[in-house]
Amino acid sequence: MELQTGADLNLSQLRFQVLTVLIREVGKDFKIEASKAEIDTRRAAIVEQVGGEAELPKALVGAGIAPQNFDLYLEAVIVSGKISDAIVATGVTQEALGAEITKIVAAKAAQLKVDVNPRYGKWDPINADVVAVDSAGDAVKSTTP
């Protein structure tokens, strides 16, 4: 198992935080939420799947999820699944679902004016994602010919 560190870890956690907020906000637009019971049920299933509560911390590390963000992660997964179901119910095909979700999340990000500190990455409004950037920009130049 290779763990994320440094800039990769920062980018991953920032992406998680931004996308979780966006999924929750899109969920509100669809009048969709995850109940505590749904989160608890999903949590129990995952705990069982990984071999019990004692194994959960290792599984979370492997998945790049901070223990304090586990319920938030579960909420995002549940809401995202319900959003997908709602979109498919409107006639969008499974093949077009990913593009439609990206379009909806990107529109919500534009509405909320998502802005990322360039020190940590850049918001990609086309793909609705946080992407890595060279935070030094032109300030550091290679002396190698």
N, CA, C and O atoms as a GROMACS GRO file, in nm:
protein
  580
    1MET      N    1   0.086  -0.117   0.000
    1MET     CA    2   0.000   0.000   0.000
    1MET      C    3   0.090   0.123   0.000
    1MET      O    4   0.178   0.138   0.085
    2GLU      N    5   0.067   0.211  -0.097
    2GLU     CA    6   0.145   0.333  -0.105
    2GLU      C    7   0.060   0.449  -0.053
    2GLU      O    8  -0.049   0.476  -0.103
    3LEU      N    9   0.112   0.515   0.049
    3LEU     CA   10   0.038   0.625   0.112
    3LEU      C   11   0.071   0.757   0.045
    3LEU      O   12   0.184   0.780   0.002
    4GLN      N   13  -0.028   0.842   0.037
    4GLN     CA   14  -0.006   0.976  -0.016
    4GLN      C   15   0.062   1.060   0.090
    4GLN      O   16   0.034   1.048   0.210
    5THR      N   17   0.153   1.144   0.045
    5THR     CA   18   0.222   1.236   0.136
    5THR      C   19   0.238   1.370   0.067
    5THR      O   20   0.216   1.383  -0.054
    6GLY      N   21   0.275   1.470   0.144
    6GLY     CA   22   0.309   1.601   0.090
    6GLY      C   23   0.200   1.662   0.004
    6GLY      O   24   0.083   1.664   0.041
    7ALA      N   25   0.242   1.712  -0.112
    7ALA     CA   26   0.150   1.782  -0.201
    7ALA      C   27   0.037   1.692  -0.251
    7ALA      O   28  -0.076   1.737  -0.268
    8ASP      N   29   0.068   1.564  -0.275
    8ASP     CA   30  -0.036   1.471  -0.321
    8ASP      C   31  -0.145   1.454  -0.215
    8ASP      O   32  -0.263   1.451  -0.247
    9LEU      N   33  -0.103   1.442  -0.090
    9LEU     CA   34  -0.199   1.428   0.019
    9LEU      C   35  -0.283   1.555   0.033
    9LEU      O   36  -0.404   1.548   0.049
   10ASN      N   37  -0.216   1.671   0.027
   10ASN     CA   38  -0.290   1.798   0.036
   10ASN      C   39  -0.393   1.810  -0.075
   10ASN      O   40  -0.508   1.848  -0.050
   11LEU      N   41  -0.353   1.776  -0.197
   11LEU     CA   42  -0.444   1.786  -0.311
   11LEU      C   43  -0.561   1.690  -0.295
   11LEU      O   44  -0.676   1.726  -0.321
   12SER      N   45  -0.533   1.570  -0.253
   12SER     CA   46  -0.638   1.469  -0.234
   12SER      C   47  -0.739   1.514  -0.128
   12SER      O   48  -0.860   1.500  -0.148
   13GLN      N   49  -0.690   1.567  -0.017
   13GLN     CA   50  -0.779   1.610   0.090
   13GLN      C   51  -0.858   1.734   0.049
   13GLN      O   52  -0.976   1.747   0.083
   14LEU      N   53  -0.794   1.825  -0.022
   14LEU     CA   54  -0.865   1.944  -0.072
   14LEU      C   55  -0.974   1.903  -0.170
   14LEU      O   56  -1.087   1.952  -0.162
   15ARG      N   57  -0.941   1.813  -0.260
   15ARG     CA   58  -1.039   1.762  -0.357
   15ARG      C   59  -1.158   1.702  -0.283
   15ARG      O   60  -1.274   1.729  -0.317
   16PHE      N   61  -1.130   1.620  -0.183
   16PHE     CA   62  -1.235   1.557  -0.105
   16PHE      C   63  -1.326   1.662  -0.041
   16PHE      O   64  -1.448   1.652  -0.050
   17GLN      N   65  -1.266   1.762   0.022
   17GLN     CA   66  -1.346   1.863   0.092
   17GLN      C   67  -1.432   1.944  -0.006
   17GLN      O   68  -1.550   1.967   0.020
   18VAL      N   69  -1.372   1.986  -0.116
   18VAL     CA   70  -1.446   2.067  -0.214
   18VAL      C   71  -1.559   1.986  -0.277
   18VAL      O   72  -1.673   2.032  -0.285
   19LEU      N   73  -1.528   1.866  -0.322
   19LEU     CA   74  -1.630   1.785  -0.389
   19LEU      C   75  -1.741   1.741  -0.294
   19LEU      O   76  -1.856   1.728  -0.334
   20THR      N   77  -1.707   1.718  -0.168
   20THR     CA   78  -1.808   1.681  -0.070
   20THR      C   79  -1.909   1.794  -0.052
   20THR      O   80  -2.030   1.771  -0.046
   21VAL      N   81  -1.859   1.916  -0.042
   21VAL     CA   82  -1.950   2.031  -0.029
   21VAL      C   83  -2.036   2.044  -0.155
   21VAL      O   84  -2.156   2.067  -0.146
   22LEU      N   85  -1.974   2.028  -0.271
   22LEU     CA   86  -2.050   2.041  -0.396
   22LEU      C   87  -2.157   1.932  -0.408
   22LEU      O   88  -2.268   1.960  -0.452
   23ILE      N   89  -2.123   1.810  -0.371
   23ILE     CA   90  -2.222   1.702  -0.377
   23ILE      C   91  -2.337   1.730  -0.282
   23ILE      O   92  -2.453   1.710  -0.317
   24ARG      N   93  -2.305   1.777  -0.164
   24ARG     CA   94  -2.411   1.810  -0.067
   24ARG      C   95  -2.501   1.920  -0.123
   24ARG      O   96  -2.624   1.913  -0.110
   25GLU      N   97  -2.442   2.021  -0.186
   25GLU     CA   98  -2.521   2.132  -0.241
   25GLU      C   99  -2.605   2.088  -0.360
   25GLU      O  100  -2.720   2.130  -0.374
   26VAL      N  101  -2.550   2.005  -0.446
   26VAL     CA  102  -2.629   1.950  -0.557
   26VAL      C  103  -2.742   1.866  -0.501
   26VAL      O  104  -2.855   1.870  -0.551
   27GLY      N  105  -2.713   1.789  -0.398
   27GLY     CA  106  -2.816   1.710  -0.332
   27GLY      C  107  -2.932   1.796  -0.283
   27GLY      O  108  -3.048   1.758  -0.296
   28LYS      N  109  -2.899   1.912  -0.227
   28LYS     CA  110  -3.005   2.004  -0.182
   28LYS      C  111  -3.093   2.047  -0.299
   28LYS      O  112  -3.215   2.055  -0.286
   29ASP      N  113  -3.030   2.074  -0.413
   29ASP     CA  114  -3.107   2.113  -0.532
   29ASP      C  115  -3.204   2.002  -0.575
   29ASP      O  116  -3.314   2.030  -0.622
   30PHE      N  117  -3.161   1.878  -0.558
   30PHE     CA  118  -3.244   1.763  -0.593
   30PHE      C  119  -3.334   1.720  -0.477
   30PHE      O  120  -3.411   1.624  -0.489
   31LYS      N  121  -3.324   1.793  -0.365
   31LYS     CA  122  -3.398   1.757  -0.242
   31LYS      C  123  -3.361   1.615  -0.197
   31LYS      O  124  -3.446   1.534  -0.162
   32ILE      N  125  -3.230   1.590  -0.200
   32ILE     CA  126  -3.174   1.459  -0.163
   32ILE      C  127  -3.078   1.479  -0.047
   32ILE      O  128  -3.000   1.574  -0.044
   33GLU      N  129  -3.086   1.388   0.047
   33GLU     CA  130  -2.989   1.388   0.157
   33GLU      C  131  -2.966   1.244   0.202
   33GLU      O  132  -3.038   1.152   0.160
   34ALA      N  133  -2.868   1.226   0.286
   34ALA     CA  134  -2.840   1.095   0.344
   34ALA      C  135  -2.880   1.101   0.491
   34ALA      O  136  -2.834   1.188   0.565
   35SER      N  137  -2.966   1.011   0.532
   35SER     CA  138  -3.009   1.008   0.673
   35SER      C  139  -2.900   0.945   0.759
   35SER      O  140  -2.813   0.874   0.708
   36LYS      N  141  -2.907   0.970   0.887
   36LYS     CA  142  -2.814   0.909   0.981
   36LYS      C  143  -2.825   0.757   0.973
   36LYS      O  144  -2.724   0.687   0.979
   37ALA      N  145  -2.946   0.706   0.959
   37ALA     CA  146  -2.966   0.561   0.948
   37ALA      C  147  -2.896   0.505   0.824
   37ALA      O  148  -2.835   0.398   0.831
   38GLU      N  149  -2.904   0.576   0.712
   38GLU     CA  150  -2.837   0.531   0.590
   38GLU      C  151  -2.685   0.531   0.608
   38GLU      O  152  -2.616   0.438   0.566
   39ILE      N  153  -2.635   0.636   0.670
   39ILE     CA  154  -2.491   0.645   0.695
   39ILE      C  155  -2.447   0.533   0.789
   39ILE      O  156  -2.346   0.467   0.764
   40ASP      N  157  -2.523   0.511   0.895
   40ASP     CA  158  -2.490   0.404   0.991
   40ASP      C  159  -2.493   0.267   0.926
   40ASP      O  160  -2.408   0.182   0.953
   41THR      N  161  -2.592   0.244   0.840
   41THR     CA  162  -2.604   0.116   0.771
   41THR      C  163  -2.485   0.094   0.677
   41THR      O  164  -2.427  -0.014   0.675
   42ARG      N  165  -2.450   0.197   0.601
   42ARG     CA  166  -2.336   0.186   0.509
   42ARG      C  167  -2.206   0.166   0.587
   42ARG      O  168  -2.120   0.088   0.548
   43ARG      N  169  -2.194   0.237   0.698
   43ARG     CA  170  -2.076   0.225   0.784
   43ARG      C  171  -2.062   0.081   0.834
   43ARG      O  172  -1.954   0.022   0.827
   44ALA      N  173  -2.172   0.025   0.884
   44ALA     CA  174  -2.170  -0.112   0.936
   44ALA      C  175  -2.131  -0.212   0.827
   44ALA      O  176  -2.055  -0.306   0.852
   45ALA      N  177  -2.182  -0.192   0.707
   45ALA     CA  178  -2.149  -0.281   0.596
   45ALA      C  179  -2.000  -0.274   0.563
   45ALA      O  180  -1.937  -0.377   0.538
   46ILE      N  181  -1.944  -0.154   0.564
   46ILE     CA  182  -1.802  -0.139   0.533
   46ILE      C  183  -1.716  -0.197   0.645
   46ILE      O  184  -1.616  -0.263   0.619
   47VAL      N  185  -1.756  -0.173   0.770
   47VAL     CA  186  -1.681  -0.230   0.882
   47VAL      C  187  -1.678  -0.382   0.871
   47VAL      O  188  -1.573  -0.443   0.892
   48GLU      N  189  -1.790  -0.441   0.838
   48GLU     CA  190  -1.796  -0.586   0.821
   48GLU      C  191  -1.708  -0.630   0.703
   48GLU      O  192  -1.636  -0.730   0.712
   49GLN      N  193  -1.714  -0.556   0.595
   49GLN     CA  194  -1.639  -0.589   0.474
   49GLN      C  195  -1.488  -0.587   0.499
   49GLN      O  196  -1.415  -0.669   0.443
   50VAL      N  197  -1.440  -0.493   0.582
   50VAL     CA  198  -1.295  -0.482   0.605
   50VAL      C  199  -1.246  -0.572   0.717
   50VAL      O  200  -1.126  -0.577   0.745
   51GLY      N  201  -1.337  -0.645   0.781
   51GLY     CA  202  -1.295  -0.739   0.884
   51GLY      C  203  -1.314  -0.693   1.026
   51GLY      O  204  -1.253  -0.748   1.118
   52GLY      N  205  -1.397  -0.593   1.046
   52GLY     CA  206  -1.429  -0.549   1.181
   52GLY      C  207  -1.376  -0.411   1.213
   52GLY      O  208  -1.296  -0.353   1.139
   53GLU      N  209  -1.421  -0.360   1.326
   53GLU     CA  210  -1.386  -0.225   1.371
   53GLU      C  211  -1.235  -0.208   1.387
   53GLU      O  212  -1.182  -0.101   1.359
   54ALA      N  213  -1.166  -0.314   1.432
   54ALA     CA  214  -1.022  -0.305   1.453
   54ALA      C  215  -0.945  -0.286   1.322
   54ALA      O  216  -0.836  -0.228   1.321
   55GLU      N  217  -1.001  -0.332   1.212
   55GLU     CA  218  -0.936  -0.321   1.081
   55GLU      C  219  -0.973  -0.192   1.007
   55GLU      O  220  -0.909  -0.156   0.908
   56LEU      N  221  -1.075  -0.123   1.056
   56LEU     CA  222  -1.122  -0.003   0.987
   56LEU      C  223  -1.015   0.104   0.970
   56LEU      O  224  -1.001   0.157   0.860
   57PRO      N  225  -0.937   0.137   1.074
   57PRO     CA  226  -0.836   0.242   1.055
   57PRO      C  227  -0.739   0.212   0.940
   57PRO      O  228  -0.704   0.302   0.864
   58LYS      N  229  -0.695   0.088   0.928
   58LYS     CA  230  -0.604   0.052   0.818
   58LYS      C  231  -0.674   0.068   0.683
   58LYS      O  232  -0.614   0.117   0.587
   59ALA      N  233  -0.798   0.028   0.677
   59ALA     CA  234  -0.874   0.040   0.551
   59ALA      C  235  -0.891   0.187   0.513
   59ALA      O  236  -0.881   0.223   0.396
   60LEU      N  237  -0.917   0.271   0.612
   60LEU     CA  238  -0.934   0.414   0.584
   60LEU      C  239  -0.804   0.476   0.534
   60LEU      O  240  -0.804   0.556   0.440
   61VAL      N  241  -0.693   0.438   0.597
   61VAL     CA  242  -0.563   0.489   0.552
   61VAL      C  243  -0.539   0.446   0.407
   61VAL      O  244  -0.497   0.527   0.324
   62GLY      N  245  -0.567   0.320   0.378
   62GLY     CA  246  -0.549   0.271   0.242
   62GLY      C  247  -0.635   0.343   0.140
   62GLY      O  248  -0.597   0.358   0.024
   63ALA      N  249  -0.752   0.388   0.184
   63ALA     CA  250  -0.844   0.459   0.095
   63ALA      C  251  -0.818   0.610   0.094
   63ALA      O  252  -0.882   0.683   0.018
   64GLY      N  253  -0.726   0.656   0.178
   64GLY     CA  254  -0.696   0.799   0.184
   64GLY      C  255  -0.805   0.880   0.251
   64GLY      O  256  -0.825   0.997   0.219
   65ILE      N  257  -0.876   0.817   0.345
   65ILE     CA  258  -0.985   0.885   0.416
   65ILE      C  259  -0.945   0.904   0.561
   65ILE      O  260  -0.914   0.807   0.630
   66ALA      N  261  -0.946   1.027   0.607
   66ALA     CA  262  -0.917   1.054   0.748
   66ALA      C  263  -1.032   0.999   0.832
   66ALA      O  264  -1.148   1.014   0.794
   67PRO      N  265  -1.002   0.936   0.946
   67PRO     CA  266  -1.108   0.879   1.029
   67PRO      C  267  -1.219   0.978   1.062
   67PRO      O  268  -1.337   0.942   1.064
   68GLN      N  269  -1.182   1.103   1.086
   68GLN     CA  270  -1.284   1.203   1.121
   68GLN      C  271  -1.370   1.242   1.000
   68GLN      O  272  -1.473   1.307   1.017
   69ASN      N  273  -1.329   1.202   0.880
   69ASN     CA  274  -1.406   1.232   0.759
   69ASN      C  275  -1.486   1.113   0.708
   69ASN      O  276  -1.551   1.122   0.603
   70PHE      N  277  -1.482   1.001   0.780
   70PHE     CA  278  -1.546   0.880   0.730
   70PHE      C  279  -1.696   0.898   0.710
   70PHE      O  280  -1.749   0.861   0.606
   71ASP      N  281  -1.765   0.954   0.809
   71ASP     CA  282  -1.910   0.974   0.794
   71ASP      C  283  -1.941   1.074   0.682
   71ASP      O  284  -2.039   1.058   0.611
   72LEU      N  285  -1.856   1.176   0.668
   72LEU     CA  286  -1.874   1.272   0.560
   72LEU      C  287  -1.856   1.203   0.424
   72LEU      O  288  -1.930   1.229   0.329
   73TYR      N  289  -1.758   1.114   0.417
   73TYR     CA  290  -1.736   1.035   0.296
   73TYR      C  291  -1.859   0.950   0.265
   73TYR      O  292  -1.906   0.945   0.151
   74LEU      N  293  -1.910   0.882   0.368
   74LEU     CA  294  -2.028   0.797   0.349
   74LEU      C  295  -2.148   0.880   0.302
   74LEU      O  296  -2.222   0.838   0.213
   75GLU      N  297  -2.166   0.996   0.362
   75GLU     CA  298  -2.275   1.085   0.321
   75GLU      C  299  -2.261   1.121   0.173
   75GLU      O  300  -2.358   1.116   0.098
   76ALA      N  301  -2.139   1.156   0.132
   76ALA     CA  302  -2.116   1.194  -0.007
   76ALA      C  303  -2.145   1.078  -0.102
   76ALA      O  304  -2.203   1.097  -0.208
   77VAL      N  305  -2.104   0.958  -0.064
   77VAL     CA  306  -2.128   0.840  -0.147
   77VAL      C  307  -2.278   0.814  -0.161
   77VAL      O  308  -2.327   0.787  -0.271
   78ILE      N  309  -2.349   0.823  -0.050
   78ILE     CA  310  -2.494   0.797  -0.052
   78ILE      C  311  -2.567   0.903  -0.134
   78ILE      O  312  -2.650   0.870  -0.219
   79VAL      N  313  -2.536   1.030  -0.108
   79VAL     CA  314  -2.602   1.138  -0.182
   79VAL      C  315  -2.568   1.129  -0.330
   79VAL      O  316  -2.655   1.147  -0.415
   80SER      N  317  -2.443   1.102  -0.361
   80SER     CA  318  -2.401   1.089  -0.500
   80SER      C  319  -2.477   0.977  -0.570
   80SER      O  320  -2.519   0.992  -0.685
   81GLY      N  321  -2.494   0.866  -0.503
   81GLY     CA  322  -2.571   0.755  -0.560
   81GLY      C  323  -2.715   0.792  -0.586
   81GLY      O  324  -2.771   0.757  -0.690
   82LYS      N  325  -2.775   0.865  -0.492
   82LYS     CA  326  -2.914   0.908  -0.510
   82LYS      C  327  -2.927   1.010  -0.623
   82LYS      O  328  -3.024   1.009  -0.698
   83ILE      N  329  -2.827   1.099  -0.634
   83ILE     CA  330  -2.828   1.196  -0.744
   83ILE      C  331  -2.820   1.120  -0.877
   83ILE      O  332  -2.893   1.152  -0.971
   84SER      N  333  -2.732   1.022  -0.884
   84SER     CA  334  -2.719   0.941  -1.005
   84SER      C  335  -2.852   0.875  -1.040
   84SER      O  336  -2.894   0.877  -1.156
   85ASP      N  337  -2.916   0.817  -0.940
   85ASP     CA  338  -3.047   0.753  -0.964
   85ASP      C  339  -3.149   0.853  -1.016
   85ASP      O  340  -3.227   0.823  -1.106
   86ALA      N  341  -3.150   0.973  -0.957
   86ALA     CA  342  -3.245   1.077  -0.998
   86ALA      C  343  -3.219   1.121  -1.142
   86ALA      O  344  -3.313   1.145  -1.218
   87ILE      N  345  -3.093   1.132  -1.178
   87ILE     CA  346  -3.059   1.174  -1.314
   87ILE      C  347  -3.098   1.066  -1.415
   87ILE      O  348  -3.154   1.096  -1.520
   88VAL      N  349  -3.070   0.941  -1.382
   88VAL     CA  350  -3.109   0.830  -1.471
   88VAL      C  351  -3.261   0.825  -1.486
   88VAL      O  352  -3.311   0.793  -1.594
   89ALA      N  353  -3.333   0.855  -1.380
   89ALA     CA  354  -3.480   0.854  -1.385
   89ALA      C  355  -3.535   0.959  -1.482
   89ALA      O  356  -3.649   0.948  -1.526
   90THR      N  357  -3.454   1.061  -1.515
   90THR     CA  358  -3.499   1.162  -1.610
   90THR      C  359  -3.476   1.119  -1.755
   90THR      O  360  -3.512   1.191  -1.848
   91GLY      N  361  -3.415   1.001  -1.772
   91GLY     CA  362  -3.392   0.952  -1.907
   91GLY      C  363  -3.247   0.956  -1.953
   91GLY      O  364  -3.217   0.915  -2.064
   92VAL      N  365  -3.158   1.005  -1.869
   92VAL     CA  366  -3.016   1.007  -1.905
   92VAL      C  367  -2.964   0.864  -1.900
   92VAL      O  368  -2.991   0.791  -1.805
   93THR      N  369  -2.891   0.823  -2.003
   93THR     CA  370  -2.839   0.686  -2.009
   93THR      C  371  -2.721   0.670  -1.913
   93THR      O  372  -2.658   0.767  -1.872
   94GLN      N  373  -2.693   0.545  -1.879
   94GLN     CA  374  -2.577   0.515  -1.794
   94GLN      C  375  -2.448   0.565  -1.860
   94GLN      O  376  -2.357   0.611  -1.791
   95GLU      N  377  -2.442   0.555  -1.991
   95GLU     CA  378  -2.323   0.599  -2.064
   95GLU      C  379  -2.301   0.750  -2.051
   95GLU      O  380  -2.187   0.796  -2.047
   96ALA      N  381  -2.408   0.825  -2.046
   96ALA     CA  382  -2.400   0.971  -2.038
   96ALA      C  383  -2.402   1.023  -1.895
   96ALA      O  384  -2.386   1.143  -1.872
   97LEU      N  385  -2.420   0.934  -1.799
   97LEU     CA  386  -2.437   0.975  -1.659
   97LEU      C  387  -2.317   1.051  -1.604
   97LEU      O  388  -2.333   1.156  -1.541
   98GLY      N  389  -2.196   1.000  -1.627
   98GLY     CA  390  -2.076   1.065  -1.575
   98GLY      C  391  -2.062   1.208  -1.625
   98GLY      O  392  -2.034   1.299  -1.548
   99ALA      N  393  -2.083   1.227  -1.754
   99ALA     CA  394  -2.073   1.360  -1.813
   99ALA      C  395  -2.181   1.453  -1.757
   99ALA      O  396  -2.156   1.571  -1.734
  100GLU      N  397  -2.300   1.399  -1.736
  100GLU     CA  398  -2.411   1.480  -1.683
  100GLU      C  399  -2.382   1.522  -1.539
  100GLU      O  400  -2.407   1.637  -1.502
  101ILE      N  401  -2.330   1.431  -1.459
  101ILE     CA  402  -2.295   1.465  -1.320
  101ILE      C  403  -2.186   1.571  -1.318
  101ILE      O  404  -2.193   1.666  -1.241
  102THR      N  405  -2.084   1.554  -1.401
  102THR     CA  406  -1.977   1.653  -1.409
  102THR      C  407  -2.033   1.789  -1.445
  102THR      O  408  -1.993   1.890  -1.387
  103LYS      N  409  -2.125   1.793  -1.542
  103LYS     CA  410  -2.186   1.919  -1.584
  103LYS      C  411  -2.263   1.984  -1.469
  103LYS      O  412  -2.253   2.105  -1.449
  104ILE      N  413  -2.338   1.905  -1.395
  104ILE     CA  414  -2.417   1.957  -1.283
  104ILE      C  415  -2.327   2.007  -1.171
  104ILE      O  416  -2.352   2.114  -1.115
  105VAL      N  417  -2.224   1.931  -1.138
  105VAL     CA  418  -2.132   1.972  -1.032
  105VAL      C  419  -2.055   2.097  -1.075
  105VAL      O  420  -2.034   2.187  -0.994
  106ALA      N  421  -2.013   2.103  -1.200
  106ALA     CA  422  -1.943   2.221  -1.250
  106ALA      C  423  -2.032   2.345  -1.244
  106ALA      O  424  -1.985   2.453  -1.208
  107ALA      N  425  -2.158   2.329  -1.278
  107ALA     CA  426  -2.252   2.442  -1.272
  107ALA      C  427  -2.270   2.488  -1.127
  107ALA      O  428  -2.276   2.609  -1.101
  108LYS      N  429  -2.280   2.394  -1.034
  108LYS     CA  430  -2.295   2.430  -0.893
  108LYS      C  431  -2.168   2.501  -0.844
  108LYS      O  432  -2.177   2.597  -0.768
  109ALA      N  433  -2.052   2.454  -0.887
  109ALA     CA  434  -1.926   2.517  -0.849
  109ALA      C  435  -1.919   2.660  -0.901
  109ALA      O  436  -1.872   2.749  -0.831
  110ALA      N  437  -1.965   2.681  -1.023
  110ALA     CA  438  -1.967   2.816  -1.080
  110ALA      C  439  -2.062   2.905  -1.001
  110ALA      O  440  -2.031   3.020  -0.972
  111GLN      N  441  -2.178   2.850  -0.965
  111GLN     CA  442  -2.276   2.926  -0.888
  111GLN      C  443  -2.219   2.964  -0.751
  111GLN      O  444  -2.241   3.075  -0.702
  112LEU      N  445  -2.146   2.872  -0.689
  112LEU     CA  446  -2.089   2.898  -0.557
  112LEU      C  447  -1.955   2.971  -0.564
  112LEU      O  448  -1.896   3.006  -0.462
  113LYS      N  449  -1.908   2.993  -0.686
  113LYS     CA  450  -1.781   3.062  -0.710
  113LYS      C  451  -1.664   2.992  -0.639
  113LYS      O  452  -1.591   3.054  -0.562
  114VAL      N  453  -1.649   2.863  -0.667
  114VAL     CA  454  -1.540   2.786  -0.608
  114VAL      C  455  -1.407   2.847  -0.651
  114VAL      O  456  -1.383   2.873  -0.769
  115ASP      N  457  -1.323   2.870  -0.552
  115ASP     CA  458  -1.192   2.927  -0.576
  115ASP      C  459  -1.093   2.853  -0.488
  115ASP      O  460  -1.118   2.835  -0.368
  116VAL      N  461  -0.982   2.811  -0.544
  116VAL     CA  462  -0.883   2.735  -0.470
  116VAL      C  463  -0.756   2.818  -0.459
  116VAL      O  464  -0.710   2.877  -0.557
  117ASN      N  465  -0.700   2.822  -0.340
  117ASN     CA  466  -0.573   2.890  -0.320
  117ASN      C  467  -0.469   2.823  -0.409
  117ASN      O  468  -0.449   2.702  -0.399
  118PRO      N  469  -0.401   2.898  -0.497
  118PRO     CA  470  -0.307   2.838  -0.590
  118PRO      C  471  -0.191   2.764  -0.522
  118PRO      O  472  -0.120   2.686  -0.585
  119ARG      N  473  -0.174   2.789  -0.397
  119ARG     CA  474  -0.071   2.718  -0.322
  119ARG      C  475  -0.103   2.567  -0.315
  119ARG      O  476  -0.013   2.484  -0.302
  120TYR      N  477  -0.232   2.534  -0.323
  120TYR     CA  478  -0.275   2.396  -0.307
  120TYR      C  479  -0.325   2.330  -0.434
  120TYR      O  480  -0.336   2.208  -0.440
  121GLY      N  481  -0.355   2.409  -0.534
  121GLY     CA  482  -0.406   2.353  -0.658
  121GLY      C  483  -0.488   2.457  -0.733
  121GLY      O  484  -0.483   2.576  -0.702
  122LYS      N  485  -0.563   2.410  -0.830
  122LYS     CA  486  -0.645   2.500  -0.912
  122LYS      C  487  -0.777   2.430  -0.940
  122LYS      O  488  -0.780   2.309  -0.963
  123TRP      N  489  -0.884   2.505  -0.937
  123TRP     CA  490  -1.014   2.450  -0.970
  123TRP      C  491  -1.025   2.440  -1.121
  123TRP      O  492  -1.005   2.539  -1.192
  124ASP      N  493  -1.057   2.322  -1.171
  124ASP     CA  494  -1.078   2.299  -1.313
  124ASP      C  495  -1.229   2.303  -1.337
  124ASP      O  496  -1.299   2.205  -1.308
  125PRO      N  497  -1.281   2.414  -1.390
  125PRO     CA  498  -1.426   2.428  -1.405
  125PRO      C  499  -1.486   2.337  -1.512
  125PRO      O  500  -1.606   2.311  -1.510
  126ILE      N  501  -1.406   2.289  -1.604
  126ILE     CA  502  -1.456   2.201  -1.709
  126ILE      C  503  -1.480   2.060  -1.654
  126ILE      O  504  -1.584   2.000  -1.681
  127ASN      N  505  -1.385   2.010  -1.578
  127ASN     CA  506  -1.394   1.873  -1.526
  127ASN      C  507  -1.444   1.866  -1.382
  127ASN      O  508  -1.452   1.757  -1.324
  128ALA      N  509  -1.477   1.981  -1.323
  128ALA     CA  510  -1.525   1.987  -1.185
  128ALA      C  511  -1.432   1.912  -1.091
  128ALA      O  512  -1.471   1.816  -1.024
  129ASP      N  513  -1.306   1.958  -1.089
  129ASP     CA  514  -1.205   1.889  -1.010
  129ASP      C  515  -1.098   1.989  -0.965
  129ASP      O  516  -1.079   2.094  -1.026
  130VAL      N  517  -1.028   1.952  -0.859
  130VAL     CA  518  -0.912   2.028  -0.815
  130VAL      C  519  -0.790   1.959  -0.874
  130VAL      O  520  -0.772   1.839  -0.858
  131VAL      N  521  -0.708   2.037  -0.944
  131VAL     CA  522  -0.590   1.980  -1.009
  131VAL      C  523  -0.464   2.043  -0.954
  131VAL      O  524  -0.465   2.156  -0.904
  132ALA      N  525  -0.356   1.970  -0.963
  132ALA     CA  526  -0.227   2.018  -0.914
  132ALA      C  527  -0.173   2.127  -1.006
  132ALA      O  528  -0.195   2.126  -1.127
  133VAL      N  529  -0.104   2.220  -0.946
  133VAL     CA  530  -0.032   2.323  -1.021
  133VAL      C  531   0.103   2.343  -0.955
  133VAL      O  532   0.123   2.307  -0.839
  134ASP      N  533   0.195   2.398  -1.031
  134ASP     CA  534   0.325   2.433  -0.974
  134ASP      C  535   0.307   2.566  -0.903
  134ASP      O  536   0.297   2.671  -0.966
  135SER      N  537   0.303   2.560  -0.770
  135SER     CA  538   0.274   2.682  -0.693
  135SER      C  539   0.383   2.786  -0.707
  135SER      O  540   0.360   2.904  -0.679
  136ALA      N  541   0.503   2.746  -0.748
  136ALA     CA  542   0.611   2.842  -0.767
  136ALA      C  543   0.595   2.917  -0.898
  136ALA      O  544   0.647   3.028  -0.914
  137GLY      N  545   0.523   2.857  -0.992
  137GLY     CA  546   0.500   2.923  -1.121
  137GLY      C  547   0.630   2.961  -1.188
  137GLY      O  548   0.722   2.879  -1.199
  138ASP      N  549   0.638   3.084  -1.234
  138ASP     CA  550   0.758   3.134  -1.302
  138ASP      C  551   0.865   3.180  -1.204
  138ASP      O  552   0.974   3.219  -1.247
  139ALA      N  553   0.838   3.175  -1.076
  139ALA     CA  554   0.932   3.225  -0.976
  139ALA      C  555   1.058   3.138  -0.968
  139ALA      O  556   1.164   3.186  -0.931
  140VAL      N  557   1.046   3.012  -1.003
  140VAL     CA  558   1.160   2.921  -0.997
  140VAL      C  559   1.185   2.868  -1.137
  140VAL      O  560   1.096   2.810  -1.200
  141LYS      N  561   1.306   2.888  -1.185
  141LYS     CA  562   1.341   2.843  -1.319
  141LYS      C  563   1.458   2.746  -1.309
  141LYS      O  564   1.547   2.762  -1.226
  142SER      N  565   1.457   2.648  -1.394
  142SER     CA  566   1.564   2.550  -1.398
  142SER      C  567   1.689   2.612  -1.458
  142SER      O  568   1.681   2.689  -1.554
  143THR      N  569   1.803   2.578  -1.403
  143THR     CA  570   1.930   2.625  -1.460
  143THR      C  571   1.991   2.520  -1.551
  143THR      O  572   2.096   2.542  -1.610
  144THR      N  573   1.924   2.407  -1.564
  144THR     CA  574   1.971   2.301  -1.652
  144THR      C  575   1.935   2.336  -1.795
  144THR      O  576   1.819   2.367  -1.825
  145PRO      N  577   2.035   2.332  -1.885
  145PRO     CA  578   2.005   2.368  -2.025
  145PRO      C  579   1.914   2.270  -2.093
  145PRO      O  580   1.881   2.288  -2.210
   0.00000   0.00000   0.00000
